[in-house]
Amino acid sequence: MRISNVLGQEVYSQKLNRPMYKVQIDGSALHDGLYYYSLVVDGVVKLTKTMSVIR
């Protein structure tokens, strides 16, 4: 899983070893704003969606 900011810069990544239905991340390093999270399998992006961080 990879999280990027609106400029396309990777700000977080985590390797997932098994099928997961929920992923919890420590968002304290992320500033308020819009981000994109992508699921990457064998180097290929399979899914990208948006998320927002609001505190």
Residue frames relative to the residue before (quaternion, step in Angstrom):
aa qw qx qy qz dx dy dz
M 1.0000 0.0000 0.0000 0.0000 0.00 0.00 0.00
R 0.0694 -0.7934 0.6047 -0.0008 3.53 -0.99 0.91
I 0.1398 -0.7654 0.6231 0.0793 3.58 -1.01 0.84
S 0.0669 -0.7964 0.6009 -0.0136 3.54 -0.88 1.08
N 0.4518 -0.6524 0.5253 0.3071 3.54 -1.21 0.50
V 0.7219 -0.4525 0.2930 0.4339 3.60 -1.26 0.05
L 0.6285 0.5174 -0.3326 0.4761 3.59 1.25 -0.25
G 0.5451 -0.6391 0.3814 0.3859 3.58 1.30 -0.06
Q 0.4910 0.6508 -0.4375 0.3793 3.59 1.26 0.17
E 0.4238 -0.6975 0.5177 0.2567 3.57 -0.87 0.96
V 0.1130 -0.8160 0.5659 0.0339 3.57 -0.74 1.07
Y 0.7900 0.0544 -0.0198 0.6103 3.59 1.24 -0.30
S 0.0769 0.7706 -0.6325 0.0141 3.56 -1.15 0.62
Q 0.0386 -0.7831 0.6206 -0.0131 3.52 -1.15 0.68
K 0.3212 -0.7317 0.5680 0.1971 3.55 -0.92 0.90
L 0.1749 -0.7714 0.6071 0.0766 3.55 -0.87 1.03
N 0.2640 -0.8247 0.4872 0.1127 3.57 -0.61 1.13
R 0.7855 0.1745 -0.1001 0.5852 3.58 1.16 -0.37
P 0.6468 -0.4945 0.3730 0.4449 3.59 -1.17 0.26
M 0.0172 -0.7970 0.6026 -0.0366 3.56 -0.85 1.01
Y 0.2988 -0.7583 0.5559 0.1632 3.54 -1.07 0.76
K 0.7562 0.1598 -0.1151 0.6239 3.55 1.31 -0.32
V 0.0701 -0.7655 0.6386 0.0356 3.52 -1.08 0.78
Q 0.1339 -0.7847 0.6023 0.0602 3.55 -0.82 1.00
I 0.0552 -0.7991 0.5986 0.0046 3.55 -0.81 1.03
D 0.4795 -0.6231 0.5282 0.3207 3.53 -1.28 0.41
G 0.1704 -0.8369 0.5169 0.0579 3.57 -0.24 1.27
S 0.3892 0.7469 -0.4752 0.2547 3.60 1.21 0.11
A 0.6626 0.4988 -0.3091 0.4654 3.60 1.15 -0.48
L 0.6363 0.5195 -0.3270 0.4672 3.60 1.26 -0.22
H 0.3660 -0.7088 0.5626 0.2172 3.55 -1.00 0.86
D 0.6480 -0.4804 0.3996 0.4355 3.56 -1.25 0.28
G 0.5019 0.6572 -0.4687 0.3104 3.55 -1.00 0.78
L 0.6245 -0.5317 0.4348 0.3718 3.50 -1.38 -0.20
Y 0.0261 -0.7892 0.6132 -0.0238 3.56 -1.00 0.91
Y 0.2898 -0.7126 0.6059 0.2026 3.54 -1.33 0.28
Y 0.1112 -0.7693 0.6224 0.0921 3.54 -0.97 0.82
S 0.1271 -0.7982 0.5886 0.0138 3.52 -0.99 0.95
L 0.2599 -0.7129 0.6271 0.1761 3.51 -1.17 0.71
V 0.1007 -0.8094 0.5784 -0.0095 3.53 -0.64 1.20
V 0.0477 -0.7902 0.6109 -0.0132 3.57 -0.78 1.09
D 0.8408 -0.0772 -0.0031 0.5358 3.57 -0.68 1.14
G 0.7369 -0.4480 0.2229 0.4545 3.56 0.95 0.94
V 0.6512 0.4795 -0.3102 0.4999 3.59 1.30 0.03
V 0.3961 -0.7070 0.5328 0.2437 3.59 -0.84 0.98
K 0.1985 -0.8116 0.5447 0.0722 3.57 -0.62 1.19
L 0.8028 0.0097 0.0497 0.5941 3.58 1.10 -0.68
T 0.0079 0.7714 -0.6363 0.0030 3.57 -1.05 0.80
K 0.0298 0.7823 -0.6194 0.0586 3.55 -0.92 0.98
T 0.4662 -0.6692 0.5007 0.2900 3.56 -1.28 0.32
M 0.0159 -0.7599 0.6487 0.0381 3.50 -1.30 0.41
S 0.2214 -0.7650 0.5854 0.1516 3.56 -1.15 0.49
V 0.2505 -0.7330 0.6164 0.1414 3.52 -1.19 0.70
I 0.0564 0.7800 -0.6151 0.1006 3.55 -0.69 1.18
R 0.1034 -0.7952 0.5954 0.0493 3.56 -0.83 0.95
